[in-house]
Amino acid sequence: MQLPMPISLTTLAFDDEERRLIEDAKRDKQAFATLYRRHHSIMASYIFRRVGDMHVTDDLVADVFLAALKTLPRYRYRGLPLRAWLYRIAANRVNRWARRERSRIHIRFSELQHSEDPATDNTADSSGDGEFARIALLSVKPKYQTVLSLHYLEGMSIEDVAAAVGCRVGTVKSRLSRGRDALREKLARRR
């Protein structure tokens, strides 16, 4: 299954059609189904890149859209496309999952860190390096995981990341710097 790359949030216009659709979705499940179809593959792609497991991805995507459905009546347009809000929900859901799975992530990180031959690891990436990098990313603080994944895995600009996580550009730059340092340290531990 090929997962699509997201469109830049700054180039993604919040048009009248989307605004009407959001307002309709607050009352009509069919309108929400249209929003779901528009954004499902992008959210699934983002979540899969973070967790690396399609079953977990399916569960988390369902959680994202269930949370969106429940909170949509309180959604207010703030100059950003709906996708920015969905990224924030998705990042929070993945971060919550990573905190619950922290002990398993650390065990897996340790296993991969001490593996003599990464090609013998039972991972989706035959080299094992991709799995090690993903697990290393999951083992850094969630606030760093979020900005690193949105910027590097999703290819979002710093401004788009700031919009998606709801913080200032300077904060994103700081988190990217600290996150890169933390990730670099973890990646350097591999024998």
C-alpha positions as a Markdown table, in Angstrom:
| # | Residue | x | y | z |
|---|---|---|---|---|
| 1 | Met | 0.0 | 0.0 | 0.0 |
| 2 | Gln | 1.5 | 3.3 | -1.0 |
| 3 | Leu | 0.8 | 6.1 | 1.4 |
| 4 | Pro | 0.4 | 9.6 | 0.0 |
| 5 | Met | 2.6 | 12.6 | 1.0 |
| 6 | Pro | 0.7 | 15.5 | 2.5 |
| 7 | Ile | 0.2 | 18.9 | 0.9 |
| 8 | Ser | 1.8 | 21.9 | 2.6 |
| 9 | Leu | -0.6 | 23.5 | 5.0 |
| 10 | Thr | 0.4 | 27.0 | 3.9 |
| 11 | Thr | -0.5 | 26.2 | 0.3 |
| 12 | Leu | -3.7 | 24.3 | 1.2 |
| 13 | Ala | -6.4 | 26.9 | 1.0 |
| 14 | Phe | -9.2 | 26.9 | 3.5 |
| 15 | Asp | -11.8 | 27.5 | 0.9 |
| 16 | Asp | -15.5 | 28.3 | 1.3 |
| 17 | Glu | -16.4 | 24.7 | 0.3 |
| 18 | Glu | -14.4 | 23.2 | 3.2 |
| 19 | Arg | -15.8 | 25.8 | 5.6 |
| 20 | Arg | -19.4 | 24.9 | 4.5 |
| 21 | Leu | -18.5 | 21.2 | 4.7 |
| 22 | Ile | -17.2 | 21.6 | 8.2 |
| 23 | Glu | -20.4 | 23.5 | 9.3 |
| 24 | Asp | -22.5 | 20.8 | 7.6 |
| 25 | Ala | -20.5 | 18.0 | 9.3 |
| 26 | Lys | -21.4 | 19.5 | 12.7 |
| 27 | Arg | -25.0 | 18.4 | 12.1 |
| 28 | Asp | -24.8 | 15.8 | 9.2 |
| 29 | Lys | -22.9 | 12.5 | 9.4 |
| 30 | Gln | -22.7 | 12.3 | 5.6 |
| 31 | Ala | -20.8 | 15.6 | 5.4 |
| 32 | Phe | -18.4 | 14.3 | 8.1 |
| 33 | Ala | -18.0 | 11.2 | 5.9 |
| 34 | Thr | -16.8 | 13.4 | 3.1 |
| 35 | Leu | -14.3 | 15.1 | 5.4 |
| 36 | Tyr | -13.2 | 11.6 | 6.5 |
| 37 | Arg | -12.6 | 10.5 | 2.9 |
| 38 | Arg | -10.6 | 13.7 | 2.1 |
| 39 | His | -8.3 | 13.4 | 5.1 |
| 40 | His | -8.1 | 9.7 | 6.0 |
| 41 | Ser | -5.2 | 8.7 | 3.8 |
| 42 | Ile | -3.0 | 11.7 | 4.9 |
| 43 | Met | -3.6 | 10.9 | 8.6 |
| 44 | Ala | -3.0 | 7.2 | 8.1 |
| 45 | Ser | 0.2 | 8.0 | 6.3 |
| 46 | Tyr | 1.4 | 10.2 | 9.1 |
| 47 | Ile | 0.5 | 7.8 | 11.8 |
| 48 | Phe | 2.0 | 4.8 | 10.0 |
| 49 | Arg | 5.3 | 6.6 | 9.5 |
| 50 | Arg | 5.4 | 7.2 | 13.3 |
| 51 | Val | 4.3 | 3.7 | 14.6 |
| 52 | Gly | 5.3 | 1.4 | 11.8 |
| 53 | Asp | 2.4 | -1.0 | 12.3 |
| 54 | Met | -0.7 | -1.1 | 10.2 |
| 55 | His | -3.0 | -2.5 | 12.8 |
| 56 | Val | -2.0 | 0.1 | 15.3 |
| 57 | Thr | -2.3 | 2.7 | 12.6 |
| 58 | Asp | -5.9 | 1.6 | 11.8 |
| 59 | Asp | -6.8 | 1.9 | 15.5 |
| 60 | Leu | -5.2 | 5.3 | 15.9 |
| 61 | Val | -6.7 | 6.7 | 12.7 |
| 62 | Ala | -10.1 | 5.6 | 14.1 |
| 63 | Asp | -9.3 | 7.3 | 17.4 |
| 64 | Val | -8.4 | 10.5 | 15.5 |
| 65 | Phe | -11.6 | 10.7 | 13.5 |
| 66 | Leu | -13.7 | 9.7 | 16.5 |
| 67 | Ala | -12.1 | 12.5 | 18.5 |
| 68 | Ala | -12.7 | 14.9 | 15.6 |
| 69 | Leu | -16.3 | 13.9 | 15.3 |
| 70 | Lys | -16.9 | 14.4 | 19.1 |
| 71 | Thr | -15.2 | 17.8 | 19.1 |
| 72 | Leu | -16.2 | 19.1 | 15.7 |
| 73 | Pro | -19.1 | 21.1 | 17.2 |
| 74 | Arg | -16.6 | 23.2 | 19.1 |
| 75 | Tyr | -14.2 | 23.6 | 16.1 |
| 76 | Arg | -13.7 | 27.2 | 15.1 |
| 77 | Tyr | -12.0 | 28.5 | 12.0 |
| 78 | Arg | -8.7 | 30.2 | 12.9 |
| 79 | Gly | -7.2 | 30.8 | 9.4 |
| 80 | Leu | -5.9 | 27.2 | 9.0 |
| 81 | Pro | -7.2 | 24.3 | 7.1 |
| 82 | Leu | -8.9 | 21.5 | 8.9 |
| 83 | Arg | -5.9 | 19.3 | 8.2 |
| 84 | Ala | -3.8 | 21.3 | 10.7 |
| 85 | Trp | -6.3 | 20.5 | 13.4 |
| 86 | Leu | -6.4 | 16.8 | 12.4 |
| 87 | Tyr | -2.6 | 16.6 | 12.5 |
| 88 | Arg | -2.7 | 18.0 | 16.1 |
| 89 | Ile | -5.2 | 15.3 | 17.1 |
| 90 | Ala | -3.2 | 12.6 | 15.4 |
| 91 | Ala | 0.1 | 13.8 | 17.0 |
| 92 | Asn | -1.6 | 13.7 | 20.4 |
| 93 | Arg | -3.0 | 10.2 | 19.8 |
| 94 | Val | 0.4 | 8.8 | 18.7 |
| 95 | Asn | 2.2 | 10.5 | 21.6 |
| 96 | Arg | -0.3 | 9.0 | 24.0 |
| 97 | Trp | 0.2 | 5.6 | 22.4 |
| 98 | Ala | 4.0 | 5.9 | 22.6 |
| 99 | Arg | 3.7 | 6.8 | 26.3 |
| 100 | Arg | 1.6 | 3.7 | 26.9 |
| 101 | Glu | 4.0 | 1.6 | 24.9 |
| 102 | Arg | 7.2 | 3.1 | 26.4 |
| 103 | Ser | 8.5 | -0.1 | 28.0 |
| 104 | Arg | 8.0 | -2.1 | 24.8 |
| 105 | Ile | 9.6 | 0.6 | 22.8 |
| 106 | His | 12.7 | 0.7 | 25.1 |
| 107 | Ile | 12.9 | -3.1 | 25.0 |
| 108 | Arg | 12.8 | -3.1 | 21.2 |
| 109 | Phe | 15.3 | -0.2 | 21.0 |
| 110 | Ser | 17.7 | -2.2 | 23.2 |
| 111 | Glu | 17.2 | -5.3 | 21.1 |
| 112 | Leu | 17.9 | -3.4 | 17.9 |
| 113 | Gln | 20.8 | -1.4 | 19.5 |
| 114 | His | 22.6 | -4.6 | 20.4 |
| 115 | Ser | 21.8 | -6.5 | 17.2 |
| 116 | Glu | 24.9 | -7.7 | 15.4 |
| 117 | Asp | 23.2 | -8.1 | 12.0 |
| 118 | Pro | 20.4 | -5.7 | 11.3 |
| 119 | Ala | 19.3 | -7.8 | 8.3 |
| 120 | Thr | 18.3 | -10.6 | 10.6 |
| 121 | Asp | 15.9 | -8.4 | 12.5 |
| 122 | Asn | 12.2 | -9.2 | 11.9 |
| 123 | Thr | 11.3 | -5.7 | 10.7 |
| 124 | Ala | 9.4 | -4.2 | 7.8 |
| 125 | Asp | 12.7 | -2.6 | 6.5 |
| 126 | Ser | 14.9 | -5.5 | 5.4 |
| 127 | Ser | 18.1 | -3.5 | 6.5 |
| 128 | Gly | 16.8 | -3.0 | 10.0 |
| 129 | Asp | 18.1 | 0.5 | 9.9 |
| 130 | Gly | 14.7 | 2.0 | 9.2 |
| 131 | Glu | 13.1 | 0.2 | 12.1 |
| 132 | Phe | 16.0 | 1.2 | 14.4 |
| 133 | Ala | 15.5 | 4.9 | 13.4 |
| 134 | Arg | 11.8 | 4.7 | 13.9 |
| 135 | Ile | 12.1 | 3.1 | 17.3 |
| 136 | Ala | 14.8 | 5.6 | 18.2 |
| 137 | Leu | 12.4 | 8.4 | 17.2 |
| 138 | Leu | 9.7 | 6.9 | 19.4 |
| 139 | Ser | 12.1 | 6.8 | 22.3 |
| 140 | Val | 12.7 | 10.6 | 22.4 |
| 141 | Lys | 10.3 | 12.9 | 24.3 |
| 142 | Pro | 6.9 | 13.2 | 22.5 |
| 143 | Lys | 7.2 | 17.0 | 22.0 |
| 144 | Tyr | 10.4 | 16.3 | 20.0 |
| 145 | Gln | 8.8 | 13.3 | 18.2 |
| 146 | Thr | 6.0 | 15.4 | 17.0 |
| 147 | Val | 8.0 | 18.2 | 15.4 |
| 148 | Leu | 10.7 | 15.8 | 14.0 |
| 149 | Ser | 8.1 | 13.6 | 12.4 |
| 150 | Leu | 6.0 | 16.4 | 10.9 |
| 151 | His | 9.1 | 18.2 | 9.6 |
| 152 | Tyr | 11.2 | 15.3 | 8.4 |
| 153 | Leu | 8.8 | 12.5 | 7.8 |
| 154 | Glu | 5.9 | 14.5 | 6.5 |
| 155 | Gly | 8.1 | 17.2 | 4.8 |
| 156 | Met | 6.2 | 20.1 | 6.4 |
| 157 | Ser | 7.8 | 23.5 | 6.7 |
| 158 | Ile | 8.6 | 24.9 | 10.1 |
| 159 | Glu | 5.7 | 27.3 | 9.7 |
| 160 | Asp | 3.3 | 24.4 | 8.9 |
| 161 | Val | 4.6 | 22.4 | 11.9 |
| 162 | Ala | 4.0 | 25.4 | 14.1 |
| 163 | Ala | 0.4 | 25.7 | 12.8 |
| 164 | Ala | -0.2 | 22.0 | 13.2 |
| 165 | Val | 1.1 | 21.8 | 16.8 |
| 166 | Gly | -0.2 | 25.2 | 17.8 |
| 167 | Cys | 3.0 | 26.9 | 18.9 |
| 168 | Arg | 5.3 | 29.6 | 17.7 |
| 169 | Val | 7.9 | 29.1 | 15.0 |
| 170 | Gly | 10.7 | 29.7 | 17.4 |
| 171 | Thr | 9.4 | 26.9 | 19.7 |
| 172 | Val | 9.4 | 24.6 | 16.7 |
| 173 | Lys | 12.9 | 25.5 | 15.8 |
| 174 | Ser | 14.1 | 24.9 | 19.4 |
| 175 | Arg | 12.3 | 21.6 | 19.6 |
| 176 | Leu | 13.7 | 20.5 | 16.2 |
| 177 | Ser | 17.2 | 21.3 | 17.4 |
| 178 | Arg | 16.9 | 19.6 | 20.8 |
| 179 | Gly | 15.0 | 16.7 | 19.1 |
| 180 | Arg | 17.7 | 16.2 | 16.5 |
| 181 | Asp | 20.4 | 16.2 | 19.3 |
| 182 | Ala | 18.4 | 13.6 | 21.3 |
| 183 | Leu | 17.8 | 11.4 | 18.2 |
| 184 | Arg | 21.4 | 11.7 | 17.1 |
| 185 | Glu | 22.5 | 10.5 | 20.5 |
| 186 | Lys | 20.2 | 7.5 | 20.4 |
| 187 | Leu | 21.2 | 6.6 | 16.8 |
| 188 | Ala | 24.9 | 6.8 | 17.7 |
| 189 | Arg | 24.4 | 4.1 | 20.3 |
| 190 | Arg | 24.0 | 1.4 | 17.7 |
| 191 | Arg | 27.0 | -0.9 | 17.5 |
